[in-house]
Amino acid sequence: MHGFHFILLLLAIGLIVLSIWDLTQKGHSVLRTYPVIGHFRYILEGLGVYLRQFFYARDREELPFNRAERTWIYRAAKDSDTTVGFGSTRDRRPLGSIYFVDAPFPLLGRDVVKTRPVTFGPQCENPYTTCSLINISAMSYGAISENAILALARGAKMAGCWLNTGEGGISSFHLESGCDLVAQIGTAKYGFRDAEGNLSDEKLKEAAAFPQIKMFEIKLSQGAKPGKGGLLPAVKVTPDIAKIRGIPAYQDSVSPNRFPEIASSGELLDFIYRVRSVTGKPTGFKTVLGDYEWLHDLFKEINKRGIESAPDFITLDGAEGGTGAGPMSLMDYMGLPIAESLPTLIDLLVEYKLRDRIKVIASGKLVTPSMIVWALCVGADFINSARGFMFSLGCIQALQCNLNTCPTGIATHNTWLMRGLDPENKAVRVFHYVKNLEYEVGTICHSCGVHEPRELQRSHVRIVTQNGTSVSLEDIYPDKAKKPK
Ligand SMILES: Cc1cc2nc3c(=O)[nH]c(=O)nc-3n(C[C@H](O)[C@H](O)[C@H](O)COP(=O)(O)O)c2cc1C
């Protein structure tokens, strides 16, 4: 028989077998009714994600980040030209969009305005002083690969910003470059717990002994999944990751949904006190806000105990935050967006006279200069980003962080996929991303006529309202927040 005919025969047999299987299986109605041809539905559905991105989605259309935002980050990370021509593609028709207020006479002759140094925990044995405005948010070794961490850590070292370890503990990949680190203590206390799962002073001291570890962050919650603990699917719990966390390999790593030992404001302050006194380093907590009443309770308790009992910082994550893996219902509906929670937190700090004592780090899609400037206007002292830095590493928003199949080698431990991410090359992109963000934030400050990004005020933001006129952000959230200069 001719080779071609043989192939045709094999194909025909294959199709007959597939038709019989489709007609007799019970799991998929479409295939039972439309044998063979029904498979195209599943193939096209799978391809749709990619086709939409390349051919159909408009520049400002996709979520969580649209192509215009991603392209700006890719260009900034490659240190290529970030300017655009002709005019803005941002749709200005929807009402409610924000605009910055330019000064009639902008600052002369300098596009970049420098950030002044800020000190966390000046009363601590080892306070932390930094000029870094934009920093790398928590992503655990586990959620992201060793190559991704190496690239982030080396880039952070070059850029002079800090890298938050995330809740998976401290790995050699975090430490290697010598960049500033914020060690996160998650609800499972990975890397900081004894054999019974309790917080271990010994482990805290071991961590604090690394000069790179500048601060400790207690993670109460994160924006993408308030009320749910960290979740690392079994496929991503490699023996190395399991060893650092002190758990069995290739079993789901599920953190408790809150610290068993923190059930009140008082217990939170006790916990902060313990971490800070054992480590001698500034200690704060990360949270997403929902119930504001709790903040009144916490701030009253701080004032009762004395200002030294306060956390050295609060990292406020917006409900729009990302995650390695989390339930969609929490991602979509739980917690308050940063646009509401940030001004409220700042105002309450002012009300309780804690504004100078507690630094505020904001996160939640603050990945482009304009969004960072908005947060600074509202009152943030520092900005954290996770996904902005993932894009700088080459993330293509494949939305597979939970599957170990990340095609860009960031959120996977598959050695072939991870090999695609060269830490040396991508570290330079992380560096450029930070520097270009700082540059363009500085450019906006320059247009607004302020000498320092933290001098930006709510009066620098105007919001277009229903009838087409605009109001100052200050009219909506009166600026109790005037920041110390
Ligand atoms: C892959 C991935 C892993 C994350 N892991 C952690 C974590 O270990 N601890 C934590 O507090 N937040 C974690 N987050 C949340 C981020 O730190 C950040 O708060 C959130 O994504 C908002 O910032 P973004 O909008 O710039 O991404 C993770 C986010 C991503 C995307």
Ligand as a Chemical Component Dictionary entry (heavy atoms), coordinates in Angstrom:
data_LIG
# 
_chem_comp.id                   LIG 
_chem_comp.type                 NON-POLYMER 
_chem_comp.pdbx_formal_charge   0 
_chem_comp.three_letter_code    LIG 
# 
loop_
_chem_comp_atom.comp_id 
_chem_comp_atom.atom_id 
_chem_comp_atom.alt_atom_id 
_chem_comp_atom.type_symbol 
_chem_comp_atom.charge 
_chem_comp_atom.model_Cartn_x 
_chem_comp_atom.model_Cartn_y 
_chem_comp_atom.model_Cartn_z 
_chem_comp_atom.pdbx_ordinal 
LIG C1  C1  C 0 2.042  35.548 42.077 1  
LIG C2  C2  C 0 1.666  36.345 43.286 2  
LIG C3  C3  C 0 2.049  35.915 44.552 3  
LIG C4  C4  C 0 1.717  36.658 45.686 4  
LIG N1  N1  N 0 2.124  36.228 46.922 5  
LIG C5  C5  C 0 1.849  36.980 48.012 6  
LIG C6  C6  C 0 2.333  36.613 49.297 7  
LIG O1  O1  O 0 3.046  35.631 49.473 8  
LIG N2  N2  N 0 2.015  37.417 50.339 9  
LIG C7  C7  C 0 1.257  38.566 50.200 10 
LIG O2  O2  O 0 1.017  39.264 51.169 11 
LIG N3  N3  N 0 0.799  38.931 48.984 12 
LIG C8  C8  C 0 1.084  38.183 47.900 13 
LIG N4  N4  N 0 0.648  38.598 46.671 14 
LIG C9  C9  C 0 -0.077 39.885 46.566 15 
LIG C10 C10 C 0 0.876  41.043 46.190 16 
LIG O3  O3  O 0 1.920  41.152 47.110 17 
LIG C11 C11 C 0 0.175  42.393 46.108 18 
LIG O4  O4  O 0 -0.291 42.751 47.375 19 
LIG C12 C12 C 0 -0.996 42.451 45.150 20 
LIG O5  O5  O 0 -0.786 41.676 44.000 21 
LIG C13 C13 C 0 -1.269 43.890 44.714 22 
LIG O6  O6  O 0 -0.217 44.423 43.961 23 
LIG P1  P1  P 0 -0.256 44.472 42.342 24 
LIG O7  O7  O 0 -1.616 44.963 41.978 25 
LIG O8  O8  O 0 0.845  45.426 41.988 26 
LIG O9  O9  O 0 -0.009 43.096 41.863 27 
LIG C14 C14 C 0 0.968  37.851 45.541 28 
LIG C15 C15 C 0 0.578  38.286 44.261 29 
LIG C16 C16 C 0 0.922  37.553 43.137 30 
LIG C17 C17 C 0 0.506  38.058 41.787 31 
# 
loop_
_chem_comp_bond.comp_id 
_chem_comp_bond.atom_id_1 
_chem_comp_bond.atom_id_2 
_chem_comp_bond.value_order 
_chem_comp_bond.pdbx_ordinal 
LIG C1  C2  SING 1  
LIG C2  C3  SING 2  
LIG C2  C16 DOUB 3  
LIG C3  C4  DOUB 4  
LIG C4  N1  SING 5  
LIG C4  C14 SING 6  
LIG N1  C5  DOUB 7  
LIG C5  C6  SING 8  
LIG C5  C8  SING 9  
LIG C6  O1  DOUB 10 
LIG C6  N2  SING 11 
LIG N2  C7  SING 12 
LIG C7  O2  DOUB 13 
LIG C7  N3  SING 14 
LIG N3  C8  DOUB 15 
LIG C8  N4  SING 16 
LIG N4  C9  SING 17 
LIG N4  C14 SING 18 
LIG C9  C10 SING 19 
LIG C10 O3  SING 20 
LIG C10 C11 SING 21 
LIG C11 O4  SING 22 
LIG C11 C12 SING 23 
LIG C12 O5  SING 24 
LIG C12 C13 SING 25 
LIG C13 O6  SING 26 
LIG O6  P1  SING 27 
LIG P1  O7  DOUB 28 
LIG P1  O8  SING 29 
LIG P1  O9  SING 30 
LIG C14 C15 DOUB 31 
LIG C15 C16 SING 32 
LIG C16 C17 SING 33 
# 
